[in-house]
Amino acid sequence: MTDAVLAELLTRLDLVVFERLPGDVFVRFGSAQAPSWFSRLSLTSREEAITIEQAMPFVGEFLTAANEAWRAGGETRLCSDPFTVTDTTGGEVALVASAVVVANRCFLILESPYDFEERRGALQSARENVLAHEEHLRRTGELLRPIHAAQQVMHQLTASGLTPEQEILAARISELLESLSASVESLAPLPKGVSRRLRR
C-alpha cells in the first residue's frame, strides 16, 4: 500500500496522523484532505512542520507518556482519555490521542470518537444518579436521627425501673420504634459493609 493510499484511508477513517521527527517536530502524514473536525482546529497546513507548543498544547500532558512509549518502541498503542478542544467557531471537538511506533517511526494519532457524546451523556446520567442517591441517603439519615434518639431515651427509661405495666408499654414502644427505623432504612439501603453515620 502506497503512502498516498494509506493517507487517503486514514482520512476516510476520520484519523489524523503526525509523524514525530527529531527535535520534537511533528509533520502530518500524507497530503489528503484532513477531516472536517481537524480543519476547524486550524492547527497547521498540510505539510508544515510544527512543534508541540505551536499546535498541540491540548495534548501536552499525554505527550509526556507518549514520549516514553516512543522510546520504548514495541507494538503497544498508548491511548489518552477522551478530551475536548475548542474549535475556531467556539464549539467543542472531542478527541482521543494515541502514540504508536511502526518500523522505528513514531506517530501521534488524533481521532474524534463518534460515540463521545453518547458516552458523555451516559457518564453525566450516572453522576446525576449518584448525586440523587447520596441526597436520598442524607434525607433518610435525617429521618433516622430522631428515631434513634427516641430509642436511646427508651433504653434509659427502661433501665430506670418501671412498673410491670410500664415495662409492657415501653417494650411495645421500642418495638414500634424498631419497626419504624427498619422501614426508613429500607427506603435507602446501604451497600453491604457500609455503615450509616448520623449527625448528632
C-alpha positions as CSV (number, residue, x, y, z in Angstrom):
1,M,0.0,0.0,0.0
2,T,1.5,3.4,-1.0
3,D,1.7,6.3,1.4
4,A,-0.8,8.2,-0.7
5,V,-3.4,5.4,-0.5
6,L,-2.7,4.9,3.2
7,A,-3.1,8.7,3.8
8,E,-6.5,8.6,2.0
9,L,-7.5,5.6,4.0
10,L,-6.7,7.4,7.3
11,T,-8.8,10.4,6.1
12,R,-11.7,8.1,5.3
13,L,-11.4,6.6,8.8
14,D,-11.5,10.2,10.3
15,L,-8.0,9.9,11.6
16,V,-5.2,12.5,11.5
17,V,-1.6,11.1,11.9
18,F,1.5,13.1,12.7
19,E,5.0,11.7,12.5
20,R,7.4,12.8,15.2
21,L,10.7,13.9,13.9
22,P,14.0,14.7,15.7
23,G,13.7,17.9,17.8
24,D,10.1,17.2,18.9
25,V,8.8,18.4,15.5
26,F,5.6,16.9,14.1
27,V,4.6,16.6,10.4
28,R,1.2,15.5,9.3
29,F,1.4,12.2,7.5
30,G,0.1,12.3,3.9
31,S,-1.4,15.1,1.8
32,A,-5.0,14.0,1.6
33,Q,-7.7,16.4,2.8
34,A,-8.0,16.5,6.6
35,P,-11.3,15.6,8.3
36,S,-13.6,18.5,8.8
37,W,-13.2,18.4,12.6
38,F,-9.4,18.8,12.2
39,S,-9.8,21.7,9.8
40,R,-11.9,23.5,12.4
41,L,-9.0,23.4,14.8
42,S,-6.8,25.4,12.5
43,L,-3.6,23.7,13.7
44,T,-1.4,23.7,10.7
45,S,-1.2,23.5,6.9
46,R,-0.8,20.1,5.3
47,E,3.0,19.9,5.2
48,E,4.1,22.5,7.7
49,A,6.4,21.2,10.4
50,I,5.1,22.2,13.8
51,T,6.3,21.9,17.4
52,I,4.2,20.7,20.4
53,E,3.9,24.2,21.8
54,Q,2.8,25.7,18.5
55,A,0.0,23.3,17.5
56,M,-0.8,20.7,20.1
57,P,-0.9,22.3,23.6
58,F,-4.0,20.4,24.4
59,V,-2.1,17.1,24.3
60,G,0.8,18.3,26.4
61,E,0.1,16.0,29.3
62,F,-0.4,13.0,27.1
63,L,2.9,13.6,25.2
64,T,4.8,13.0,28.4
65,A,3.6,9.5,28.4
66,A,3.8,9.3,24.6
67,N,7.5,10.1,24.7
68,E,8.1,7.2,27.0
69,A,6.1,4.9,24.7
70,W,8.0,6.1,21.6
71,R,11.4,5.5,23.4
72,A,10.3,2.0,24.5
73,G,9.1,1.0,21.0
74,G,7.2,-2.2,20.7
75,E,3.7,-2.8,19.3
76,T,1.7,-1.3,22.2
77,R,-0.7,1.5,21.3
78,L,-0.9,4.1,24.1
79,C,-4.3,6.0,24.1
80,S,-5.4,9.1,26.1
81,D,-8.7,9.5,27.7
82,P,-11.2,11.4,25.6
83,F,-10.9,15.2,25.9
84,T,-12.4,18.3,24.3
85,V,-10.9,21.2,22.4
86,T,-12.5,24.5,21.4
87,D,-12.5,25.0,17.7
88,T,-12.4,28.2,15.6
89,T,-16.2,28.6,15.8
90,G,-16.3,28.3,19.6
91,G,-17.7,24.8,19.5
92,E,-16.2,21.7,21.1
93,V,-14.3,18.9,19.3
94,A,-13.9,15.6,21.1
95,L,-10.6,14.0,20.6
96,V,-8.6,10.9,21.6
97,A,-4.8,10.9,21.1
98,S,-2.7,7.7,20.5
99,A,1.0,7.1,20.3
100,V,2.4,4.2,18.2
101,V,5.7,3.1,16.8
102,V,5.8,1.5,13.3
103,A,9.1,0.4,11.7
104,N,11.0,2.6,14.2
105,R,9.0,5.6,13.2
106,C,7.0,7.5,15.9
107,F,3.4,8.5,15.2
108,L,0.8,10.6,17.0
109,I,-2.8,9.8,16.0
110,L,-5.7,12.1,16.6
111,E,-9.3,10.9,16.2
112,S,-12.7,12.2,17.1
113,P,-14.7,9.4,18.6
114,Y,-18.2,9.2,17.0
115,D,-19.8,8.0,20.2
116,F,-18.3,10.6,22.5
117,E,-21.5,12.5,23.1
118,E,-23.3,9.3,23.9
119,R,-20.6,8.2,26.4
120,R,-20.5,11.6,27.9
121,G,-24.3,11.6,28.3
122,A,-24.2,8.2,29.9
123,L,-21.5,9.4,32.3
124,Q,-23.4,12.5,33.2
125,S,-26.5,10.5,33.8
126,A,-24.5,8.1,36.1
127,R,-23.1,11.1,38.0
128,E,-26.6,12.6,38.5
129,N,-27.9,9.2,39.7
130,V,-25.1,9.0,42.3
131,L,-25.8,12.6,43.5
132,A,-29.5,11.8,43.7
133,H,-28.8,8.6,45.7
134,E,-26.5,10.5,48.1
135,E,-29.2,13.1,48.7
136,H,-31.7,10.3,49.3
137,L,-29.3,8.8,51.8
138,R,-28.8,12.1,53.5
139,R,-32.6,12.7,53.9
140,T,-33.1,9.2,55.1
141,G,-30.4,9.7,57.7
142,E,-32.1,12.9,58.9
143,L,-35.3,10.8,59.4
144,L,-33.4,8.2,61.3
145,R,-31.7,10.6,63.7
146,P,-34.8,11.4,65.9
147,I,-35.9,7.8,65.8
148,H,-32.6,6.6,67.1
149,A,-32.6,9.4,69.7
150,A,-36.1,8.2,70.9
151,Q,-34.7,4.6,71.1
152,Q,-31.9,5.8,73.4
153,V,-34.4,7.5,75.6
154,M,-36.5,4.4,75.8
155,H,-33.4,2.3,76.8
156,Q,-32.7,4.8,79.6
157,L,-36.3,4.8,80.7
158,T,-36.4,1.0,80.8
159,A,-33.3,0.9,82.9
160,S,-34.6,3.4,85.4
161,G,-37.0,1.0,87.0
162,L,-40.6,0.7,85.7
163,T,-43.7,-1.0,87.0
164,P,-44.7,-4.2,85.1
165,E,-47.4,-2.3,83.3
166,Q,-45.0,0.4,82.3
167,E,-42.4,-2.2,81.1
168,I,-45.1,-3.7,78.8
169,L,-45.8,-0.2,77.3
170,A,-42.0,0.5,77.0
171,A,-41.4,-2.8,75.2
172,R,-44.3,-2.0,72.8
173,I,-42.9,1.5,72.1
174,S,-39.5,0.0,71.5
175,E,-40.9,-2.5,69.0
176,L,-42.7,0.3,67.1
177,L,-39.6,2.4,67.0
178,E,-37.6,-0.5,65.7
179,S,-40.2,-1.2,63.0
180,L,-40.2,2.5,62.1
181,S,-36.4,2.5,61.9
182,A,-36.4,-0.6,59.7
183,S,-39.0,1.0,57.4
184,V,-36.9,4.1,56.9
185,E,-33.7,2.1,56.4
186,S,-35.5,0.2,53.6
187,L,-36.1,3.4,51.7
188,A,-32.3,3.8,51.0
189,P,-30.5,0.6,51.8
190,L,-26.7,1.0,52.1
191,P,-24.2,-1.2,50.3
192,K,-23.0,-4.3,52.2
193,G,-20.3,-3.4,54.7
194,V,-21.1,0.3,54.7
195,S,-22.5,1.9,57.9
196,R,-24.7,4.9,58.1
197,R,-23.2,7.8,60.1
198,L,-25.8,10.1,61.6
199,R,-25.0,13.6,62.6
200,R,-25.7,14.4,66.2
